Amino acid sequence: MRFVSMLVAAGLTLGTAAPMAFAQDAAPLVTVVTADNPQTQLMSMVLTGQAAQQGHPVRVLLCGPGGDLALADAPESATAGQPPMGASPQGLLMQLIEGGATVEVCAIYLPGLGADESVLIDGVSVAEPPAMAGAMAAEGTIVWSF
């Protein structure tokens, strides 16, 4: 059990330093987060951060409840620390942004809230469907969905 805790602890520390490239020309990664469960949201950020550290260019698409991670006035589920390290889904999302990840909310997310981009944290924009579809469908791109 201690070994598992150490792995999780290592995974939660994304850092803001330049990603370590374990593989040259690592495939681009698009992570899609739609889950409302804070542990699922957190783990999506942990794994995406690990991929970034391994040299994968990262793009994150937040839709539905996943979009709440991008709100400046996010729900407590997005900002509350989770065991074992006390990291929050939004906190790790912000670390991804600081590390150079592209983070976008679905094009229909803000209209569904009756809001505009002013409600988003710095570094998050609204996805353009043609560009996002192109990124997701590009040859060699890895798409993860949570």
KELUM-526000 format. One line per 8 residues: number of its first residue (from 0); for each residue z, y, x of C-alpha. Coordinates in nm, 3 decimals. Layout:
N
NUM	Z/Y/X ~ ...
***
This chain:
146
0	0.000/0.000/0.000 ~ 0.078/0.237/0.285 ~ -0.273/0.186/0.424 ~ -0.424/0.281/0.087 ~ -0.207/0.594/0.075 ~ -0.323/0.691/0.423 ~ -0.688/0.648/0.319 ~ -0.637/0.860/0.010
8	-0.456/1.127/0.212 ~ -0.740/1.136/0.462 ~ -0.991/1.164/0.181 ~ -0.817/1.459/0.019 ~ -0.840/1.674/0.328 ~ -1.189/1.818/0.318 ~ -1.137/2.109/0.551 ~ -1.373/2.402/0.580
16	-1.511/2.323/0.923 ~ -1.874/2.233/0.967 ~ -1.951/1.885/0.835 ~ -1.948/1.601/1.082 ~ -2.291/1.445/1.080 ~ -2.252/1.070/1.112 ~ -2.618/1.012/1.037 ~ -2.914/1.228/1.121
24	-3.122/1.331/0.823 ~ -2.861/1.212/0.573 ~ -2.995/1.193/0.219 ~ -2.916/1.482/-0.015 ~ -2.640/1.411/-0.269 ~ -2.617/1.547/-0.623 ~ -2.279/1.484/-0.785 ~ -2.268/1.524/-1.163
32	-1.922/1.568/-1.315 ~ -1.882/1.539/-1.692 ~ -1.547/1.358/-1.711 ~ -1.245/1.525/-1.864 ~ -0.995/1.306/-1.679 ~ -0.828/1.500/-1.392 ~ -0.802/1.192/-1.169 ~ -1.172/1.118/-1.215
40	-1.256/1.482/-1.146 ~ -1.038/1.480/-0.835 ~ -1.186/1.157/-0.702 ~ -1.539/1.293/-0.756 ~ -1.447/1.588/-0.534 ~ -1.282/1.362/-0.272 ~ -1.588/1.136/-0.245 ~ -1.832/1.426/-0.249
48	-1.631/1.593/0.028 ~ -1.642/1.277/0.234 ~ -2.020/1.261/0.191 ~ -2.049/1.624/0.304 ~ -1.841/1.547/0.611 ~ -2.080/1.262/0.687 ~ -2.371/1.507/0.691 ~ -2.512/1.479/0.340
56	-2.631/1.809/0.191 ~ -2.426/1.839/-0.129 ~ -2.508/1.984/-0.469 ~ -2.259/1.959/-0.759 ~ -2.352/1.988/-1.127 ~ -2.062/2.046/-1.368 ~ -2.127/1.979/-1.737 ~ -1.911/1.959/-2.050
64	-1.545/1.910/-1.956 ~ -1.650/1.897/-1.590 ~ -1.765/2.257/-1.624 ~ -1.406/2.361/-1.680 ~ -1.349/2.310/-1.306 ~ -1.563/2.618/-1.245 ~ -1.370/2.852/-1.473 ~ -1.165/3.133/-1.316
72	-0.920/3.074/-1.601 ~ -0.941/2.695/-1.578 ~ -0.722/2.462/-1.781 ~ -0.412/2.323/-1.613 ~ -0.578/1.981/-1.587 ~ -0.825/2.134/-1.338 ~ -0.568/2.324/-1.134 ~ -0.260/2.099/-1.135
80	-0.197/1.900/-0.819 ~ -0.244/1.524/-0.844 ~ -0.057/1.256/-0.651 ~ -0.037/1.158/-0.375 ~ -0.126/1.481/-0.191 ~ -0.090/1.742/-0.464 ~ -0.457/1.840/-0.451 ~ -0.628/1.969/-0.764
88	-0.987/1.908/-0.875 ~ -1.061/2.281/-0.868 ~ -0.896/2.323/-0.529 ~ -1.119/2.058/-0.374 ~ -1.422/2.205/-0.553 ~ -1.343/2.539/-0.386 ~ -1.323/2.364/-0.048 ~ -1.668/2.216/-0.109
96	-1.802/2.563/-0.184 ~ -1.643/2.700/0.134 ~ -1.807/2.415/0.324 ~ -2.152/2.512/0.198 ~ -2.202/2.295/-0.110 ~ -2.417/2.431/-0.390 ~ -2.216/2.421/-0.715 ~ -2.364/2.490/-1.056
104	-2.266/2.454/-1.419 ~ -2.513/2.308/-1.668 ~ -2.744/2.566/-1.821 ~ -2.598/2.506/-2.168 ~ -2.230/2.512/-2.060 ~ -2.166/2.888/-2.073 ~ -2.366/2.952/-2.393 ~ -2.160/2.673/-2.551
112	-1.845/2.864/-2.457 ~ -1.989/3.194/-2.573 ~ -1.939/3.327/-2.220 ~ -2.141/3.450/-1.923 ~ -2.122/3.396/-1.545 ~ -1.833/3.641/-1.514 ~ -1.592/3.362/-1.619 ~ -1.685/3.143/-1.319
120	-1.510/3.121/-0.984 ~ -1.689/3.270/-0.684 ~ -1.959/3.047/-0.546 ~ -2.058/2.883/-0.876 ~ -2.381/2.967/-1.055 ~ -2.576/2.843/-1.355 ~ -2.821/2.560/-1.290 ~ -3.189/2.617/-1.357
128	-3.308/2.298/-1.531 ~ -3.642/2.271/-1.344 ~ -3.475/2.314/-1.004 ~ -3.191/2.074/-1.085 ~ -3.431/1.812/-1.224 ~ -3.636/1.845/-0.907 ~ -3.329/1.805/-0.687 ~ -3.212/1.499/-0.878
136	-3.555/1.333/-0.887 ~ -3.652/1.406/-0.526 ~ -3.729/1.100/-0.321 ~ -3.426/0.984/-0.124 ~ -3.173/1.185/-0.323 ~ -2.850/1.009/-0.411 ~ -2.710/1.091/-0.757 ~ -2.347/1.017/-0.840
144	-2.212/1.062/-1.190 ~ -1.847/1.090/-1.283
***
